[in-house]
Amino acid sequence: MFNFTREEKQALLFLIILSLSGLAANGLKRLNSPLKMLVCFNPQLGKVELNTANKDLLMAIPGIKEKLAQRIIEYRRKKPFDSIEELKKIKGFAGYRYEKIKEHLFVR
């Protein structure tokens, strides 16, 4: 059907292997994502404890980027959170963002 030269066969094989390697790497990346850490952190509740979560775990929550995660950490260094509503005191946690995020958090 196809009459490839030896060099063309080698190039085709190389491209196939490269594509499969990329797919495997992407699968491993997803397997070890912070979102998986989120589920493993508290499997009973599926939520993150606000006073103990590290930066990566906070950033796994939809709506929390690096700056907001850092602000949470800085806030709790001064005083641990007594309730999730204290997030409203942190710059960047306006009504919509707070409402979206609060369901992913809890405080002990």
C-alpha positions in Angstrom: 0.0 0.0 0.0 2.6 2.5 1.1 6.2 2.3 -0.2 8.2 4.2 2.3 12.0 4.4 2.2 14.0 3.3 5.2 14.5 6.9 6.3 10.8 7.7 6.0 9.9 4.7 8.1 12.4 5.7 10.8 11.0 9.3 10.8 7.5 8.0 11.0 8.4 5.7 13.9 10.2 8.6 15.7 7.1 10.8 15.4 4.8 8.0 16.7 7.1 7.4 19.7 7.3 11.1 20.4 3.6 11.5 20.3 3.1 8.5 22.6 5.7 9.9 25.0 3.9 13.2 25.1 0.6 11.5 25.9 2.2 9.5 28.7 3.9 12.6 30.2 0.6 14.5 30.1 -1.2 11.6 31.8 1.5 11.5 34.6 1.2 15.2 35.0 -2.6 15.0 35.6 -2.1 12.0 37.9 0.1 14.1 40.2 -1.7 17.4 40.0 -2.6 19.5 43.0 -6.2 18.7 42.4 -5.4 15.0 43.3 -3.7 16.3 46.4 -6.9 18.2 47.3 -8.9 15.0 47.3 -6.2 13.1 49.2 -5.9 15.8 51.9 -9.3 15.2 53.4 -11.1 12.4 51.6 -14.1 12.4 54.0 -15.0 16.0 53.4 -13.3 16.7 50.1 -12.4 20.1 51.5 -9.2 21.9 52.4 -8.5 23.0 56.0 -7.8 26.7 55.8 -5.3 26.9 58.6 -3.0 24.1 57.5 -3.2 23.9 53.7 0.0 24.7 51.8 0.2 27.1 48.9 -0.1 24.4 46.2 -3.1 22.9 47.9 -4.8 26.3 48.1 -4.0 27.0 44.5 -5.8 23.8 43.5 -9.1 25.4 44.6 -10.8 26.9 41.6 -10.6 30.7 41.9 -7.5 30.9 44.0 -4.3 31.9 42.2 -0.8 32.3 43.6 -1.3 35.9 45.0 -4.5 34.9 46.9 -2.9 31.8 48.3 0.0 33.8 49.5 -2.4 36.4 51.1 -4.2 33.6 52.9 -0.9 32.2 54.3 0.2 35.7 55.4 -3.1 36.4 57.1 -3.1 33.1 59.1 0.5 33.6 60.2 -0.7 36.6 62.2 -3.9 34.9 63.4 -5.4 31.5 62.5 -8.8 31.6 60.9 -11.7 31.1 63.3 -14.2 30.8 60.4 -14.2 30.8 56.6 -16.0 34.2 56.6 -12.7 35.8 57.7 -11.6 35.4 54.1 -13.7 38.4 53.4 -11.1 40.5 55.3 -8.4 39.6 52.7 -8.0 41.7 49.6 -9.3 39.9 46.5 -12.1 38.0 48.2 -15.1 39.9 47.0 -18.6 38.5 47.2 -18.5 36.3 44.1 -15.1 34.9 44.7 -15.8 34.2 48.4 -19.1 32.4 47.5 -17.4 30.3 44.9 -14.5 29.3 47.2 -16.2 28.8 50.5 -17.6 25.4 49.6 -14.1 24.0 49.2 -12.8 25.0 52.6 -13.3 24.3 56.3 -11.8 25.5 59.6 -11.2 23.2 62.5 
